[in-house]
């Protein structure tokens, strides 16, 4: 890899949008046709060397993109890094959905003793719960269940792998001591 390739690679690495050929030529103080040739060489090299990125000419400029073969890993990483931890209310609601699904917002509110609409919206946005159907009763309330992403994040093969609730409850003697 020559010096021009290194310069172009570094510029394109930090760019958050396609960089026009003329701008690349100006910044590197190199003729446009030489820069274009270098970009074409780099594009071919990325395609044949099985790297995690590809170089594309798009939108009037050049830009590096994640290789489609590794895009799922990058997506998982970005989602894990960008999202703050779930609140206690969200964890509680998620546990109820996991063990009682399918469950409606009203059922969640009855179990938790507080309105859970905002928490459910957050869990839906994060892809951890989703609509799984409608209650056949009056009003046909939306029913929620956990998503495949929930299973993936929790390291579960299926809902049958959830630990039994009894294993998380205190022994009866401890529960008796906690009662007023």
Buried (B, 14 or more C-beta within 10 A) or exposed (E): EEEBBEBBBEBBEEBEEBBEBEBBBEEBEBEEEEBBEBBEBBBEEBEEEEBEBBBBBEEEBBBBEBBEEEEEEEEEEEEEEEEEEBEEBBEBBBEBBBBBBBBBBBBBBEBBEEEBEEBBEBBBEBBBBBEBEEBEEEEEBBBBBBBEBBBEBEEBEEEEEBEEEEEEEEEEEEEEEEEE
